[in-house]
Amino acid sequence: MKIETITVGALEENCYLVIDETTNRAVLIDPGDEPERILEALHASGAALESIWITHAHFDHVGGLAGVLRAHPVPVYMHPLDTPLYAQAVDSALRYGIRIETPPAPDKGLDKGLEEGDRVKVGSLELSVMHVPGHAPGHVAFYNDRVVFGGDCLFAGSIGNTSVEYGNRETLNASLLRIVALGDDLVVLPGHGRETTIGRERASNPFLLGAARLIRVKR
């Protein structure tokens, strides 16, 4: 598995180009902005785009979707609970003074609804889907035994913002503990910022430590 990080847009969102080197098939995870740069990286790789996976539908994660789909009309996978966020992505971006192209209507662009426990494939690679709400109601993570594409749940030294619309800190805490249970050795590729590992965050992330304490108290 070859992974290229393309950091795009004013909010420096991480779009991931994931390539199965056995078949030279690729998937894009969260094409958030600057579709021309994303397409440039795809074309430079020589891989064939098979699908697009969305961790969640905040505007900075779907802002480049229309431009990519115009060049490569492939299936798009997203959890249905994020449909309201997807529908208001343009307006949400404008509140930050950012303009994005209107993403395709759900019935035209979002071909595949993701659910907890699903498995998604690119070439011969297969990753599992975990529903991890809290930052967004339909937020999902994609993972295998090496890596987790965690979107805006867990960052290096931080966690997802729950003061956003539909955010819920208690729900995110529970989702974080599920991610942590995947194992210390997994590399975390977040929606923003540098990569980390579950083990590093378990040992040092103050927000994650706080989440664990809160869960224990409730039990």
N, C-alpha and C positions, 0 to 999 in steps of 0.2 A: 504494500500500500504506500503510495506516494502522496504526500499532503503539501499543498502550497497555500500559504496565507496571503490574502490580498486585502490589505487594510484600506477601507474606502470611506469617503464622506466626511462631513464636518464632525461627526461623533466618533470617527475612527473605529468603525465597526469591522470586525474580522469576518470576511467571506473566505470560505475554505473550498479549494479545488482538490477533490479527492480522486485519485486515479488508481484503478486496478491495473497494475503493470502486466499482469498475465494476459489480459484481453485488450488493454489500452482503451478501456471504457471509463468515463468520468461522471462524477456528480458534483454539483455546486451546492454548498450549504450556505444559506442566508446571503444572497446577492443584494446587499443593502444599499448600494449607490454606485455611481460611476460605472455603468454597464460596459462602457467602451474599454475600460481598463480590465475588467473581468474577462471580457471576450478576448482581449489581447493575450491575457495569460492562458486562456483555454486554447486559443489557436497556436500559441507558441509551444504548448505541451504536445500538440499533435494528437491528443486524445479525442474520442468521440463523446459528446455530452449525451448522457442517457436519461438523466432526470435532475430535478432540483428539490432539495429538502429544506423545509423551513422550521427552525426551532420554535419561533414565535413570530407574530405578525406586527410588531412595532415597526414604525415607518423606517427606522434605520436598518432594519433587517430585510425589508421587501422593496425598498426604493429603486433598486436596479432590476427588479424582476421583469418589468415590461420590456426593457431594452434587450435583455438576454433572450426572452421568449420570442421577440421579433426575429432574431437571428437563428434561434434554435427552439422551435415549438415542441418542447418535451414535456412529459408529465411533471406536475408539481405536487409535492406531498406536504400536507399541513394538518394539524389537529383542528377539527371543526369548531371547538370552543373558542378559537381565536378569530373566527369569521367577523365578529363585530370590530375588532381591532384592525383587521385587514381592510374592512369597508371604510374606516375613517382614517386610514394612513395618510392621505394627502392633507387633510385638515390638521391632523396631529403634527405633521412636519411643519406646516405653516405657523403653528404656535411657537415654534423655535426659529422662525425666520428662514426655514429651509424649504426649497421646492423640490418635489419629486414627481416623476411621471406617474399618472394614475395606474395602479396595478390592474391587470385584467380582471374582469368580473369573475367571482368565484365559480360560476357555472361554465366559464370559458377557460380559466387558467388553473384552477385548483382541482386537479383530476382525482387525487387520492387523499381520502381522509385517514389520518393516522390515529391509532389507538394504542393504549398501553399493551405491551407484549407483542406488538407487530414486529416483523423483521423486514428490513429494507435492503435491497441489493443494488450493487453496481458491479457489473461484470461478474467475476467469481467471488467478490467480497460480499459479506453479509453482516449487517449491524442490527442490534436490537433497539427497540423504541421504548423509552421510559417516559411516562407522563409525569412532569415535575412542575405543577402549577405553583403560583405564589407571586412571581413577577408578572406573569400573564396567565390567564385561565387555561389556555391550550398549549402552554409551553411544554416542549418535549426535549429530551436529550437522546442522542444517538451514540451507542457504545458497542465495543467488543472487548476482548480480553487485553487490549493494549491501550485504548484511547477512548475518551468520552468527549464528544462535541456537546458542550454544556450550555451553549447560548448565554443567557444573562442570569444564570442561577449562581454559579460559583466562579469567582475571580481570584487571581493571585492577591491575597491579603484582603479580600472583600467579598461581598455577596450582592445579589441583585437588589435593585431599588424596589421597595414595595409601596412607596408614596405615589406611584403612578396609578392611573385609572385601572381598576380591577385588581390592583395589587393587594396582597395579604401576607403579612409577615409570619403569622402562625402557620399558614399553609406552606410558605417557602421553607420554614424551618424543617417541617416534616419532609419536604422534597430533598433538602440538602442532606438529611441523614440517610435517605435512600441512595443518593449519589455516593456518599462517603462509604456506604456498605459495599460498593463495587470493588474496593480493594486499594491499598495504598500505592501500588505500583502503577496504576493507570495514569496516563498523561491527560491532563485537562486542557482542552483547547476551547477557550472562552470566546464570548461574543465581542469582547473588548479587552485590550491589554495583552500581556505576555502569557505564554503557556506556563503551566505549573503541574504539580502532581497532587493526587488526593492525599498522599502521605504528608507532603509538605504543608498542605492546608489544614489537615487534621491536627498537626502539631503546633501550628503557629497562627492560624487565621483567627483573630479575636472574635469576629462575627460568627464563625462556625462553632467555636467553643461556646459562645453564648447560646447559640441555637440548641446545642446538645444539652446544656444545663436546663434550658426552659422545657425541653421535651421530657427530661428526667423528672422535673418537678411536677409536671402534669400527670405523669404516670404514677 
